Amino acid sequence: MSGPQTPARKHTALPKARILIEALPWLTRHQGKTVVVKFGGNAMIDEDLKAAFAQDVVFLHHAGLKPVVVHGGGPQISAQLDKQGLVSEFKAGLRVTTPEAMDVVRMVLAGQVQRELVGLLNQHGPLAVGLTGEDAHTITATKHLPLIDGVPVDIGRVGEVTRIDTGAVKALLEDGRIPVISSIARAEDDGHVYNVNADTAAAALAAALGAETLMVLTDVEGLYEDWPHSDEVISRLTATQLEKLLPDLSSGMVPKMEGCLFAVRNGVNTARVIDGRVPHSILLEIFTDEGIGTMVVPDDRSVTEGK
């Protein structure tokens, strides 16, 4: 016969208590702070990951943070274009957006992806409110002409953010809601509606809101040290260190890391690229000592400082 159990051995929930205690300093630090989360990648497609994402965002809300969600919808847009017999074409890493394609982009982002995400969040209470960048002039853009081989190229209704109006978003946050924003923008000058890269839109919103952090979900573990020769992830780096790496990054990572760079150079305390394929990656990054992914900090902060 084994001897009597110690009190600690009886309580199988003790590891859960330790996890909660580990989260305490981060809960205290982030209390009342705005967190902008860019929702994308595999987390948008996998049903379990979508549900976990919604739980994470609601947890942030109930933990006293102010989450703002920004999303695109590349796979869903491509599927709908295909269904309508329209070709998906990309130049300089951006979707060529004809007027016909823009109608599909608008319909999919505001009418499908956003509705599903708002519904998932609202399973946990009357929290989420959806809007697009058009609403209340939240995002204003002008036509973006990317350089290809040094020459500006017209890729249609693709926008470059020129202005952010945070009024509607702040009003929702003050009312205890979770804004869910589609990356569509109103035109600066020509009356059109523009498709804006969601990473870029999230970074611009984070800066305009004075967010504590920007979190970008991806389908990789973070920024790799020497890809493809190594899969070692850089856990932290400064804005200047990131700027030096930008020319050598893969095309898919460029808008994400440019967004992180813009955010920390415009008042956001930290910007993080995290693996959206990991369930509850947001909570792991914000509320644990180790964190996951890659964190970018302003130049005046040491890369060894706490989160």
N, C-alpha and C positions, 0 to 999 in steps of 0.2 A: 504493500500500500504506500502510496505517496503521502508525504506530509501535508499539513494544511497549506492552502494557497495564501500567498501574501496578498494584501489589498491591491497592489498594483497588478498582479497576475489575474485577479478576478475581473478587473475592468478592461475588457477587450476594446473598448472605445478610446482608451488612453491615446493611441496614435492620432486619433482625430483631434483630441484636445491639443496635442503638441502642434499640429498643423495650424489650428486656430490661433495659438499663441505666436507662432512664427509670423502669421499674417498681421498681428497687432501693430507693429511699428509702421508697416506699409499702409494699413487702414488709417492710422493717425495722420500720416504724412499726406495722404491723398484726400482726406476728408474735405468735402465741399469743392474739390477741384474738377474742372472740365476735362474730359478725356474724349478725344475724337478717334473713332475706330473706323478704318476703311475695311469693309467687308468684301472679300473677293476670293478668287481661286477655288480650290476643291471644296472649301467650306460652304460655298454657295450651291453646290450640286448634291453632295452627300447628305441624306436625310438626317442621319445621326449627328453629323457635324453641325448642320443647320440648327438642330434642336439644342445642342450644347452651346453654340454661339449665343442663341437667344437667352439661355439660362445665365451665361456669363454676364451679358449686358444687364439683365435684370438684377443680378447679384451686385454689380457695380452700383446700380441705382439705389438698391436697398442698403448698401454699405456706406451711403452718404456721398458718393461721387456723382458727377453729372455727365453721363455718357451721351455722345452724339454719334450716330451711325451714318456713314456715307457709303454708297454702293454704286457700282456699275453693273454690268451683266453681259459680258462678252459672249460666253457660251450660249446663253439664252437668245441674244440678238442674232448670232450666227444661225442658230436653229430656225428662228422665225424667218430670217431672210431666205434661207434655203427652202423653207416651206412655200414661200411666195415667189420662188424662182428668181431671186435676186442674188447676185454674186457677192461674196464677202471678199473684199480686197484690202490689203494692208500696205501702207508705204511709210517708211521711217518709223515702224512700230505702231502706227496709228491706223484706225479703220477709215478707209475712204468712205465718206458719208454723203451720198447723193441726196437730193430732196426726198426721193422715195425711201431711201434707207433711213433718213432722219425720222420719217413718220413711224417706221418700224421701231427705231431706237426709243423714241418717245413712248410708244405704246408698251413696249416690253419693260422698260425701266419703271415707268410710273404705274402701269396697269397690271404688271405681272410680278416682277421681282420685288418691288416695294410692297405690294399688297401682301405677298406671302410672308415677307419679313415682319411687317407690322402685325400680321395675324399671329405669327409665332411668339412675338414679344407679348402680345395682348392675351395670350393664354394664361399669363401670370398676373393679369390685372389690367385696368384701363390706363396703360402707360404710354404706348407708342403712338406718335402722330406722323404721318407721311407728308412730305412736301418735296417739290423739285426745286432746282435752283431758280426756276422761273418765278416761283411763288414769292411775293413780297420783295421781288428784286434781290433775292438772297445771293445769287451768283450772276454776275454780268460778264459777258465775254465779247471778244472781237475775233474775227476770222484768223485762224492759225495757219501760217504758211511754213511748214517745216523745210529745212535745208536738206536737199539730197545732192551730194557731190557739189556742195557749195551754191546750189541754185534753189531759190524759193519755189515750192511746188504746191499747187492748189489741190487739196484733197477733200474739197467740199465743205459740208457744215460741221467742221471740227473747230472748236473754240479754244481760245487762250484767255484765261481768267484775267479780267482787268479790275474788277471791283467785287467786294463782298459786303453785303448789308446783313448784319447779324441780328437785326431787330426781332424778326419772327422766331429765330432759333432761341435767342435769350428769353423771349416771352414764354416759350414752351418750357424751357429749363426752369424758369422761376415758378411756373405752374406745376412743377413736379413731373413733367412729361419727358419722354425720350424721343427727340427728333430723329427721323429716318429720312435721309436726303438723297434723292436721285441726282446723278451728275449730269444734269441738263441745265443749260444757261440761257438767259435772255440775251439778246444782241445789244451791243453798245450803241450801234448806229444804223443797222440796215433792216431792222424789223424781223430778222430771222431768229430761229431757235438753234442752239448749237449743242453738239455732243462734246462733252469735256472729259478728258481722261480722269477717272475717279481718284487715282492716286494724287493727281495735281489738285483736284477739287478739295480733297480731304486736307491736304497740306495748307491750302489757302484758307480754308475754314478754321483750321486749328490755330493758325497765326492770328486771324482776325478776332477769334474768340479769346485769345490769350490763354489757350489751353495749357494744362500742366504737361500733357503728353499726347503724342500722335502715335497710334498703333496701326500698322499696315499688315494685314494678313496675306501670306503668300503660300506658294506650294513648294517652298524649299525651307531648309532649317534656319537660314539667315544669310548673311553676306559671307561668302567663302574667302578664305585667306589667299588661296592661289588656285582657283578653279581653272581648268579641270584636273590639275595635277594633285590637288589636295582637297579633301572635304572637311578640313578644319574650319570651323565657323569663328569669325571675329565677334567676340562678345560685346566689345565697346570700342568706339573710336570717336575722335573729335570731328567737328565740321571740316576743318582743314585737311585732316587725314582722309576723310571721305572724298573731298573734292579732288584730291590727287588720284584717287582710285577710279573716279567716274569714267574717264575715257576708255578704260579697259573692261568695263562691265558688260554683261550680256544685255541685249536690247530690252528684254523683259524686265530686268532689274533697274534699268536707267530711270524710268519715271518714278519708281518707288523710292530710290535713293536720292534722286533730285528733290522729291517731295520732302523727304526727311531733312535734307540739307536746308531747303528753304524754310522749313518749320523752325529748326533750332537757330537759324540766323534771324528769325523774325519773332522772337519772344517765347517760343515753346521750349519748355525746360528739357524734355527728352523726346526723341523720336525713335520708334522701335519697329523693326521688321521681324515678324514672328511667323512660325510655321502653323498655318491654319489647318493642316492635316492632323494636328495633335488635338484631341478633344480637350476643351477647357484651357487652351493655350493662353487666352487672355488672363485668366486668373493665375495661372502658373507664372506668367511674366510679371504681373503687378504685385502679387501677394506672397511670393516666395523669395528666399534669399538668393537662390541660384539664378532664377529667371531662365528664359530660353530666348533664342534668336539673337539679333544684333541691335544694340542700343547706340544711338548717335547723340552726343552731347555738345553744347556750345564750346567754343574754344577756350573760354575762361573757366571751364570746369575740367578737373582732372578726369581721365578715363577710369580711374580707380575709385572715384567717389561713389557713394551709395546711390540707390535708385531714386 
